Amino acid sequence: MLAVFLSIFLDLVGFGIVIPLLPFYAEHYGASPFMVTWLAAAFSLFQLIFSYIWGHLSDRWGRRPIFLACMLLSAIAYLWTGLAETFTALILARCISGIASGKISVAQAIIADITTPETRAKGMGMVGAAFGLGFVTGPALGGLLVGTDPANPDFQTPMYVAAGLSLLGLVLAVFTVKESVTTEDKAAARESSTISWREKIKLILASPVVVWLIGIFFIVSFVFSQVEIIFPLWTSRTFDWTPRDLGYCFAYIGVLIVIMQGGLIGPLTKRLGSRRLVVVGLTFLGCGLLLTSLSSTVWIFIVATTFITLGIGILTPTQSSLISLAAPKGQQGGTLGIANTASGFGRVAGPLWAGILFDYVHFDAPFLIGGAICFVFLALLLRAVYTKLDKKPKETAL
């Protein structure tokens, strides 16, 4: 588990360097806010396409080779981003990065392989903690590397450093990450190889609990992807923030994620249970988004950001743990792949939707509508699933 954590961490430091700078990098090439959202949409479209593919292949061939391939592609994508001289080249680099994002679902599958149901949420929290630490160090490092002159920012150097860190993560993984799929599970995956992909997906989606969990993946990604891509543009227009200011904000977000997923998620799961944590997480996320749209001062914005981050910090490991527990035998990788495909679809639609609202309605609209969506979905979830499960105590996945 530690080997996976360290490899993912190094790659996600690079991710943390790149993400806050991308909107400014795109505007440097004359992109409008709506065009900027296509950077996130391109990444997410290829994430959508490849998440299930990587997860399915890792069930059959093993986690290690797929994980290493994704890490290599990630390093190539960051290098391409640094070499890009046009907006089109940036889009292509994000497509490669989207393909490489399969390493997350594979890492989650590795954690699922080596943990028990009781320790699953804590294990998934390790992946989330890697995200958090990446966001602690990455944005702050990117803010330093971009330079102090707002008129002449250095966008290339941060991208090259991100590529180097991802490559270092790959080298570490080569020597430390071991195969986690058992011979029995590989055999089960191969036995199902005669079944068409459509039938496999039908098998995975046969459980209503799995379907609703996939819905959670989609909704969370849809609303949060708006935050990721719109935050830089929104803070620039609302508070006149520079890339360096934004880097410090993302570092603060990273600290909160580390605290939540690296330390608190395990005790919270034991105390409240995963079902209650999903409700708490969606409530925090919705409140944070609504409060952001009302932020007239930096301090209100920081409170709103705290709510959003804690919501995501709770939901990410909890939803991954729940869906791995609900997955059919021998189909954990495929099930996580479908869930991450739904997440990718949310990340395609969310930024495009946010870009339209930002450009043509108001720059607060993505947060206001995103918060409303969280609460509407939560009400449907409580009515359609939780009430029924309370009458059927044997259903334990949600």
N, C-alpha and C positions, 0 to 999 in steps of 0.2 A: 504494500500500500504506500509506503514511504517513497519507493522508487517512482511510482506513478505520480505521486504528489509533486516530487521535485521536478520531474520532466515537464509536467503540465504547468507548474509554477513558472519555470524559465520561459516557456513559450508564451504564457499569459502576461508576463512582464512586457514582452514585445507587443502583445495585444493592447495592453494598457498604455503603452507609448503611442501607438498608432491611432486608436479610436478618437481621443479628444482632438487630435490634430487634423484628421481627415476632412471635416467640413471646411476648415480654414484653408487647407491644401487645395480643395476643390474650388473654393472661391478665388483662390490665387490664379486659377486658370479660367476665371470668368463664369463659373457655374452659379446659377440661381439657387435659392433655397430648395425649390422643387427638384432641380437637377441633383443637388447634394443628397437628397433622400434616395436617389437611385444607387448611390454607393452602398447603402445598407440593403436596399432591395436586391441588388445583384448578388451580394454576399449570401443573402438569405435564400434566394432562388436556388442557388447551387447547393446550399446546405439542405434545403428541402429535398432536392433530387437525390443527393448522395447519402443522407443520414441513414435511411433504411438499407441502402445498398451496402454501406460499410458494416452496419450492424449485422445484417444477414450473412455477409461474407466472414465476419469474425466468428459467427456461430459454427461455420463449416471449416474454415481454415485455421482458426485460432485468433486470439486477440493480438498477440505480439506483432506479427507481420503487418497487420492492418494499422495498428497504432504507429509503428515506425514509418510506414508509407505516408500517413497523414502528417506526421511531424516534419518529414522532409518537404512535403508540399507547402507546409506552413512557412518554412524558411524561404522557399523559393518565392512565395507570394509577397513576403515583406521586402525581399530584395527587389522584386519587380516594382513594388510601390515606390521605393527610393529612386529607381531608375526612370520612372514615368515622367514624361515631358508633356503629356496632353491629358485631358480629362478622360478620353477614351482609354488610354493606357491604364489610368487609375481604375476604371470600371473593370477591365480585364484582370487586373491584379486582385481586385476584390472577389471576382469569380473564382480564381484559384484558391483564395483564402476560404471561400465558402465550401469548396470541395474538401479542403483540409480540415474543416471544422468537425468532421466525423470523428476526430480523435477524442472529442468530449464524450460522445455516446459510447465509444469503445472503452474509454477510461471508466465510465459509469458501469459498463458491463463487467469489466475486470473487478471493480469493487463489489459488484453483486455476486461474482463468482467466489470471492474469498471471504465474504462476511456472512454472518448468520442473520436471520430475520430481526433479531433483537438489536444487532449492531449495525444494521443496514443504513439507517438514517445518519448515524454518526459517520459511517464510511463515506456516504455521499456528501456529507458535510466537508470531508477532506478535499474533495474536488472543488466545492464551493469556496473553501478557504484558500485554495490555490488561486481562484479568481480574485478573491479579496486582496490577497497579498500582491497579486499582479497589478491590481488597481491602486494599491498603496504606493508601490515603487515606480510602476510604469509611467503614469501621468506626470508625477513629479519629475522623473528623469527626463521625460519628453519635454516638459516645460523648460528645463535647464538647457537641453540640447538644441532647442529651437532658436535660442539666442534672446537677447534683450532688446533688439531693435524691431518694433512692431511693423515698421515699413519694409524691412528686409529680413523676414524670418528664414531660418535654415530648416527646410522641411526634409531634406535628403538625409542628413546625418542621423536623426532619430530613427528613420526607417532602416538604415543600414545596421544600427545598433540592435534594433528589433530582430532583424534577420540573423545576426550573430548569436543573440540569446536563444532564438528558436533552434538554431543549429547546435548550440551547446546542449540544449534539452534533448535533441535527437541522439547525440553522442552518449549522453548519460543513459538514455533509455536503452540503447544498444547493449550496454554492459550490465544493466540492472533490472530491466523489466522482464519478468519471466512469463511463460505461457500459463494461463489460469483456467482454460477450458479443459474439463476432464474428458477422458476417453469416452465415458458414457454419454456426456452431453454432445460431443462431436458425432457420436454414432446416431444419436437421436436427431441431430440436425441433418445428417446425411440421409437418414431414412425418410425424412420429410422432403428430400430434394426431388423426389419424383412427383410431389404435389406442385401444382402451378402456383406462381406467386399470388395470384388472385385468391386461391384457396387458402394459402398460408395467412394472408391478410384477413380473410374471413374467419379463420380459426382464432387469430389474435383478437379480433373485434367481436367475437361471440359473447364476451362478457360485457354487460352494460357498465360495470365498474371501470373496466379498461377504457371504454368509450368516453366516459365522463372525465377520467384522468387525462386522456389525450386532449379533451376540451380545455382542461385547466392549462396544459402546456401551451395550447394555442392562444388563449385569452391573455395569459401572463406575458407571453412573448409579443403579442400584438400591441398591448398597451405600453410595455416597457421599452420596446424598440423605438417608439416615438420619443421617449425620454433620451435614449442614447444619441439619436441623430439630431434632435431638435435642441437639446440642452445648450450646445455651443452657440447656435444661432440665437436662441432665446436669451441667454445670459449676456451675449454681446449687445443685443438691442435694449435689454431691460436695465442692465447694470454697467454697460460699457466694459465688460470683461475681455481680457486678452487671453491667448492660448495658455500663458503661464498661470493666470488666475484660475482658469478652468482646470488646469492640471492639478492644482492644489485641492480643488473641489472634488475631483475624481479620486485623489489620494484619501481624502476624508471618507468618501464612499467606501473605498477599499478597506480602511480601518474598521468601519462598522461591519462589513461583510466578514472580515476575519474574526471579529469578536463573536458575531452571531454563529457563523458556520464552523469556525474552528474551536469554539468553546461552549456556546450556549445551546446549540441545537440538540445535542445528546441529552442533557438534563431536561430540556423543555419537552422533548419527545417522550421521555419516561414519565414526566409529570402530567402533561396534558394529552398525550396521544397524538398520532398523526392526523386524525380526522379534525380535531379541534385546531391544530396548527394550520391546516389549510384555510379554515375560516378566519383565523387571526391574521394570517399572511395576506389574504385577499382584502380584508378590512383595512390593514395598514397601507397596502398599496393604493387602494381607492382613495383613502383619506389624504395621502401624500400628494396624489395627482390633483385632487380638487384644491388642496391648499396651495399648490404651486400656482394655479391660475389666479389665486388671490394675493400672491406675494407682491406687496408693494415695497418691502424693504429686504435687505440681504438676510436679516435675522429670521424673518418669516420663511424665506426661501430655504434657509438651512434646516429649519424645523421640518418643512415639507420634504426636503431631500432625505432627512433622517427617517421619516415614516416610509418613504418609497424604498429606501435601502433595506430597512429592517423587514419590510414585506417581502422583498425579493430574497433576502437572506434566509427567511423562513421557508418560502415556497420552493426554491430551487432544489434543495436536498430532499425535502419532504415529498414532493411530487415524484421525484426520481425513485425514492425508496418505495413509495406506494405502488408505482407501476411495475417495478421489478418484482415485487411480491405477488402482484396479480397476473404476471406473465405466465403463459402455458409452459409446460416442461420442455426444455431445449430451445425455447424461443425468446430468452431474455434479451439477447442482442437485437433480434428482429423487432421485438416489442418496443424496446428503448429507441430503436431506429425509427419506428413509425411515430412515436411520441416526439422525437426530435425533428422528424419531418413536419409534423403539425406545428411545432415550434418555429421551424424555418418558414412555413407558410405564413405564420403570424408576423414574422420578421420581414417578409416580403410586403404584405398588405399594410402593416402598421406604418412604416416610414412613408410610403406613397400617400396613404391617407393623411398622415400628419403634414406632409409637404403641401397637399392641396389646401388643408385647413389653414396652415401657416401663411401661405401665399394669398389665398382668396377669401378667407373669413377673418381670422385674427390670430396673432401668434400665441394667445393663451388658449385657443380652442382645442388643440390636441390634448392638453392636460385636463381640461374640463370634461370633454367627452370621454376620454380614457378612464377617468375616475367613475363616471356614470356607468360605463360598460362593466367595470369591476363589480359594482354593487348589483347591477341587474343580473349578471352571471351568478353571483353568490346567492341571490334570492332563488334563482332557478335550481342551483345545485342543492340548496337546503330543502327545497320543496320536492324535487324529483328523485333525489338519491338518499339524502340523510334520513328523511322521514321513513322511507321504506326500509332502510338498513336497520333502523332502530327497532323495527318489527321483526327483522330477521337477523338476530345476533351472530349467526354463523358467518355472515359476510363481514370479513375483517379487513379487507383491503382499504376501505375508506371509512 
